[in-house]
Amino acid sequence: MSPLLTLFTALLLVPLRSAVRCYNGAQGVYINNPRSLAIIDCGNAINTCSKTVDLSAQIANRACGPAYTCLYQNGTSSPRGFCFNVSTAQTSCCCYGSLCNDSTRPYINTAFLLTPLLALFCYRVRKMIT
């Protein structure tokens, strides 16, 4: 791979914004419309968003954090978002990326999906030029 393509690919993986933005607030679990909640900047020390669902109270809470990385219950960090059952009535989710706490499924970084397509495009353009 050419040095220019390598540099461009590396720059794609760097986020354009330094602060993660998350949905913030509580809603009934059957409403599940986070786009009606406030969006807040979490600051540079926080790189994750969270969502906690309490089925007994029928409330879904969304917020920044809890930290720079998503941590499993045993304290080890996770390279990707996840959800786990705190109890039979409560689920906690952690995810990476701005506005990722709108759903229970963790989001995939689009840069990881676009990078192979960009590399293929550059390869074909280079092949056409030579």
Backbone as JSON, one array per atom type, in Angstrom:
{
  "sequence": "MSPLLTLFTALLLVPLRSAVRCYNGAQGVYINNPRSLAIIDCGNAINTCSKTVDLSAQIANRACGPAYTCLYQNGTSSPRGFCFNVSTAQTSCCCYGSLCNDSTRPYINTAFLLTPLLALFCYRVRKMIT",
  "N": [[0.85, -1.17, 0.0], [0.54, 2.24, -0.77], [2.36, 4.99, 0.77], [0.84, 7.34, 0.96], [-1.81, 6.45, 0.74], [-1.91, 4.86, 3.02], [-1.61, 6.81, 5.02], [-3.94, 8.32, 4.57], [-5.9, 6.41, 5.11], [-5.38, 5.96, 7.84], [-6.07, 8.47, 8.84], [-8.8, 8.43, 8.43], [-9.68, 6.84, 10.48], [-9.43, 8.38, 12.71], [-11.37, 10.28, 14.86], [-13.45, 13.05, 13.88], [-14.47, 14.88, 15.65], [-13.57, 15.74, 18.94], [-14.98, 15.39, 21.27], [-17.38, 13.13, 22.49], [-20.82, 12.85, 21.76], [-23.9, 12.34, 23.41], [-27.2, 10.93, 23.81], [-29.28, 12.19, 26.39], [-31.11, 11.62, 29.26], [-34.31, 10.45, 30.59], [-36.77, 8.04, 29.71], [-39.94, 6.44, 29.15], [-39.9, 2.91, 28.73], [-41.42, 1.9, 26.64], [-41.81, 3.97, 24.96], [-39.37, 4.69, 23.69], [-37.97, 6.62, 22.01], [-35.35, 8.1, 21.49], [-34.48, 10.31, 20.07], [-35.96, 12.46, 20.8], [-34.89, 13.3, 23.12], [-32.51, 15.31, 25.03], [-29.36, 16.25, 23.59], [-26.06, 15.94, 24.54], [-22.7, 17.2, 24.9], [-20.04, 15.21, 25.89], [-17.47, 15.74, 26.76], [-13.84, 15.63, 26.75], [-12.8, 13.6, 28.37], [-14.52, 11.5, 28.41], [-15.51, 8.8, 26.45], [-17.58, 7.2, 25.8], [-21.05, 6.21, 25.62], [-24.03, 5.57, 27.51], [-26.76, 3.34, 28.25], [-29.36, 2.49, 30.3], [-31.76, 0.18, 31.16], [-34.58, -0.19, 33.05], [-36.78, -2.49, 33.75], [-38.7, -2.99, 35.72], [-39.38, -0.47, 36.71], [-40.03, 0.56, 34.31], [-38.44, 2.35, 32.8], [-36.07, 3.93, 30.68], [-32.85, 5.02, 30.85], [-30.58, 7.32, 29.5], [-27.23, 8.41, 28.97], [-24.01, 10.14, 29.24], [-20.87, 8.43, 29.32], [-19.96, 5.47, 31.15], [-17.18, 5.97, 31.25], [-13.91, 6.34, 29.68], [-13.51, 4.02, 28.3], [-15.5, 1.11, 27.58], [-16.35, -1.0, 30.18], [-16.31, -4.35, 31.28], [-18.17, -6.24, 33.78], [-16.24, -7.46, 35.34], [-14.16, -5.7, 35.25], [-12.4, -5.58, 33.09], [-11.54, -4.03, 29.96], [-13.58, -3.37, 27.08], [-13.28, -3.68, 23.59], [-15.37, -3.02, 21.97], [-18.83, -1.97, 21.98], [-21.33, -3.16, 24.33], [-23.98, -5.01, 25.98], [-25.33, -5.94, 29.15], [-27.0, -8.01, 31.58], [-27.92, -6.63, 34.54], [-29.64, -7.36, 36.52], [-32.6, -9.43, 36.75], [-34.45, -7.59, 36.0], [-33.12, -5.4, 35.04], [-31.08, -3.93, 32.57], [-27.92, -3.01, 31.33], [-26.15, -0.96, 29.09], [-23.27, -0.16, 27.13], [-21.58, 1.92, 24.85], [-19.59, 2.96, 22.0], [-18.9, 6.06, 20.41], [-20.51, 8.93, 18.94], [-23.85, 9.61, 19.8], [-24.59, 6.95, 20.06], [-26.16, 5.68, 21.9], [-28.85, 5.29, 21.29], [-30.16, 2.96, 20.9], [-30.46, -0.58, 21.73], [-28.58, -2.12, 20.52], [-25.09, -2.24, 19.89], [-23.27, 0.16, 17.95], [-21.52, -0.01, 14.82], [-18.39, 1.22, 13.88], [-18.35, 3.37, 11.21], [-16.11, 4.02, 9.74], [-14.53, 1.74, 9.7], [-15.97, 0.19, 7.98], [-15.93, 1.67, 5.63], [-13.22, 1.94, 4.95], [-12.05, -0.43, 3.64], [-13.48, -0.26, 1.21], [-12.65, 2.21, 0.22], [-9.92, 1.69, -0.12], [-10.05, -0.26, -2.15], [-11.2, 1.29, -4.18], [-9.14, 3.22, -4.59], [-7.12, 1.52, -5.44], [-8.17, 0.58, -7.87], [-8.37, 2.99, -9.3], [-5.69, 3.69, -9.44], [-4.78, 1.56, -10.96], [-6.06, 2.06, -13.36], [-4.79, 4.41, -14.14], [-2.13, 3.65, -14.59]],
  "CA": [[0.0, 0.0, 0.0], [1.36, 3.44, -0.85], [2.36, 5.77, 2.02], [-0.26, 8.31, 0.96], [-3.03, 5.71, 1.04], [-1.82, 4.46, 4.42], [-1.89, 8.01, 5.83], [-5.34, 8.66, 4.4], [-6.66, 5.39, 5.85], [-5.21, 6.24, 9.27], [-6.83, 9.67, 9.17], [-10.21, 8.06, 8.47], [-9.98, 6.2, 11.76], [-9.39, 9.4, 13.76], [-12.65, 10.99, 14.87], [-13.39, 14.45, 13.54], [-14.78, 15.61, 16.87], [-12.87, 15.15, 20.08], [-15.94, 15.05, 22.33], [-18.51, 12.28, 22.13], [-22.14, 13.38, 22.12], [-24.81, 11.25, 23.78], [-28.54, 11.28, 24.25], [-29.28, 12.3, 27.84], [-32.43, 11.75, 29.85], [-35.06, 9.23, 30.9], [-38.02, 7.85, 28.97], [-40.6, 5.16, 29.35], [-39.3, 1.92, 27.84], [-42.25, 1.64, 25.47], [-41.73, 5.14, 24.07], [-38.15, 4.39, 22.95], [-37.7, 7.61, 20.98], [-34.3, 8.92, 22.06], [-34.24, 11.54, 19.33], [-36.68, 13.55, 21.46], [-34.12, 13.66, 24.31], [-31.42, 16.28, 24.86], [-28.05, 15.75, 23.16], [-25.04, 16.68, 25.27], [-21.28, 16.9, 24.68], [-19.57, 14.53, 27.09], [-16.14, 16.19, 27.16], [-12.74, 14.8, 26.24], [-12.46, 12.49, 29.26], [-15.51, 10.44, 28.23], [-15.54, 8.33, 25.07], [-18.66, 6.23, 25.7], [-22.41, 6.56, 26.02], [-24.65, 4.45, 28.22], [-28.21, 3.21, 28.31], [-29.77, 1.55, 31.33], [-33.2, -0.08, 31.07], [-35.15, -0.77, 34.26], [-38.1, -2.98, 33.35], [-39.67, -2.89, 36.82], [-39.84, 0.93, 36.73], [-40.34, 0.86, 32.92], [-37.69, 3.56, 32.45], [-34.77, 3.8, 30.01], [-32.0, 6.19, 31.1], [-29.44, 7.47, 28.6], [-26.3, 9.41, 29.5], [-22.59, 10.01, 28.89], [-20.04, 7.6, 30.18], [-19.36, 5.89, 32.41], [-15.73, 6.19, 31.25], [-13.3, 6.45, 28.36], [-13.71, 2.72, 27.65], [-16.56, 0.27, 28.14], [-15.76, -2.01, 31.07], [-17.14, -5.47, 31.71], [-18.38, -6.27, 35.23], [-15.0, -7.87, 36.02], [-13.19, -4.6, 35.19], [-11.62, -5.55, 31.85], [-12.14, -3.14, 28.98], [-14.12, -3.98, 25.87], [-12.98, -2.88, 22.41], [-16.61, -2.65, 21.31], [-19.94, -1.83, 22.9], [-22.0, -4.39, 24.78], [-25.04, -4.91, 26.99], [-25.36, -7.08, 30.08], [-28.09, -7.98, 32.54], [-27.55, -6.33, 35.91], [-30.55, -8.23, 37.26], [-33.65, -9.89, 35.84], [-35.27, -6.46, 35.6], [-32.31, -4.25, 34.63], [-30.03, -4.15, 31.58], [-27.03, -1.87, 31.17], [-25.42, -0.99, 27.82], [-22.19, 0.81, 26.93], [-21.23, 1.94, 23.43], [-18.62, 3.96, 21.55], [-19.29, 6.92, 19.3], [-21.56, 9.91, 19.17], [-25.26, 9.24, 19.7], [-24.71, 5.49, 19.92], [-27.05, 5.12, 22.92], [-30.25, 5.39, 20.91], [-30.7, 1.62, 20.73], [-29.79, -1.57, 22.56], [-27.48, -2.76, 19.81], [-23.93, -1.37, 19.7], [-23.03, 0.58, 16.58], [-20.24, -0.32, 14.19], [-17.74, 2.41, 13.37], [-18.47, 3.36, 9.76], [-14.78, 4.1, 9.13], [-14.06, 0.38, 9.47], [-16.67, -0.33, 6.82], [-15.57, 2.43, 4.44], [-11.8, 1.84, 4.64], [-11.78, -1.38, 2.55], [-14.04, 0.25, -0.04], [-11.76, 3.27, -0.23], [-8.69, 1.05, -0.6], [-10.38, -0.87, -3.43], [-11.37, 2.39, -5.12], [-7.81, 3.77, -4.89], [-6.41, 0.5, -6.2], [-8.7, 0.57, -9.24], [-7.98, 4.24, -9.95], [-4.26, 3.59, -9.71], [-4.62, 0.59, -12.04], [-6.5, 2.73, -14.58], [-3.8, 5.43, -14.5], [-0.9, 3.02, -15.1]],
  "C": [[0.9, 1.24, 0.0], [1.3, 4.21, 0.47], [1.21, 6.76, 2.1], [-1.59, 7.63, 1.3], [-3.05, 5.26, 2.5], [-2.15, 5.64, 5.33], [-3.37, 8.37, 5.75], [-6.24, 7.68, 5.17], [-6.57, 5.63, 7.35], [-6.02, 7.45, 9.69], [-8.33, 9.39, 9.21], [-10.61, 7.49, 9.83], [-9.95, 7.18, 12.92], [-10.71, 10.16, 13.73], [-12.47, 12.47, 14.56], [-13.69, 15.34, 14.75], [-14.07, 14.94, 18.03], [-13.84, 14.72, 21.17], [-17.07, 14.19, 21.77], [-19.79, 12.97, 22.56], [-23.07, 12.2, 22.38], [-26.21, 11.81, 24.02], [-28.54, 11.26, 25.77], [-30.71, 12.49, 28.34], [-33.08, 10.4, 30.07], [-36.35, 9.24, 30.1], [-38.66, 6.55, 29.39], [-40.06, 4.16, 28.33], [-40.13, 1.65, 26.59], [-42.32, 2.83, 24.53], [-40.54, 4.95, 23.13], [-37.94, 5.31, 21.75], [-36.62, 8.55, 21.48], [-34.06, 10.22, 21.32], [-35.02, 12.73, 19.89], [-35.96, 14.0, 22.73], [-33.05, 14.7, 23.99], [-30.16, 15.56, 24.39], [-27.01, 16.6, 23.86], [-23.64, 16.26, 24.82], [-20.72, 16.35, 25.98], [-18.21, 15.02, 27.57], [-15.09, 15.2, 26.71], [-12.42, 13.6, 27.1], [-13.4, 11.3, 29.09], [-15.57, 10.08, 26.74], [-16.69, 7.36, 24.83], [-20.0, 6.86, 26.06], [-23.01, 5.34, 26.7], [-26.17, 4.51, 28.09], [-28.51, 2.15, 29.35], [-31.29, 1.41, 31.26], [-33.62, -0.79, 32.35], [-36.58, -1.19, 33.94], [-39.13, -2.89, 34.47], [-40.22, -1.47, 36.93], [-40.29, 1.38, 35.33], [-39.73, 2.18, 32.45], [-36.4, 3.19, 31.74], [-34.02, 5.11, 30.23], [-30.84, 6.18, 30.13], [-28.56, 8.59, 29.11], [-24.92, 9.23, 28.88], [-21.95, 8.98, 29.81], [-20.5, 6.18, 30.26], [-17.89, 6.26, 32.34], [-15.24, 6.38, 29.83], [-13.44, 5.14, 27.59], [-14.87, 1.99, 28.31], [-15.9, -0.84, 28.95], [-16.78, -3.1, 31.38], [-17.27, -5.43, 33.23], [-17.12, -6.68, 35.98], [-13.89, -6.83, 35.91], [-12.33, -4.56, 33.94], [-12.33, -4.7, 30.81], [-12.58, -3.91, 27.74], [-13.78, -3.1, 24.68], [-14.23, -2.45, 21.64], [-17.73, -2.57, 22.34], [-20.59, -3.15, 23.24], [-23.13, -4.04, 25.73], [-24.94, -6.12, 27.9], [-26.51, -6.89, 31.05], [-27.53, -7.74, 33.93], [-28.37, -7.21, 36.85], [-31.6, -8.72, 36.26], [-34.5, -8.74, 35.32], [-34.46, -5.28, 35.08], [-31.2, -4.68, 33.68], [-29.23, -2.87, 31.45], [-26.24, -2.04, 29.88], [-24.37, 0.11, 27.79], [-21.82, 0.75, 25.46], [-20.26, 3.08, 23.13], [-19.2, 4.78, 20.41], [-20.46, 7.82, 19.63], [-22.95, 9.34, 18.88], [-25.48, 7.75, 19.51], [-25.71, 4.9, 20.9], [-28.53, 5.29, 22.58], [-30.93, 4.03, 20.83], [-29.99, 0.66, 21.67], [-28.64, -2.23, 21.84], [-26.31, -1.79, 19.66], [-23.74, -1.05, 18.22], [-21.65, 0.15, 16.1], [-19.67, 0.99, 13.65], [-17.75, 2.36, 11.84], [-17.12, 3.46, 9.07], [-14.24, 2.71, 8.84], [-14.77, -0.26, 8.28], [-16.22, 0.37, 5.54], [-14.12, 2.26, 4.02], [-11.51, 0.8, 3.56], [-12.33, -0.92, 1.2], [-13.17, 1.34, -0.62], [-10.46, 2.69, -0.79], [-8.93, 0.41, -1.96], [-10.54, 0.2, -4.51], [-10.02, 2.95, -5.55], [-7.0, 2.79, -5.73], [-6.87, 0.5, -7.66], [-8.34, 1.84, -9.99], [-6.51, 4.18, -10.33], [-4.0, 2.64, -10.89], [-5.04, 1.21, -13.37], [-5.48, 3.75, -15.07], [-2.57, 4.79, -15.13], [-1.16, 2.12, -16.27]]
}
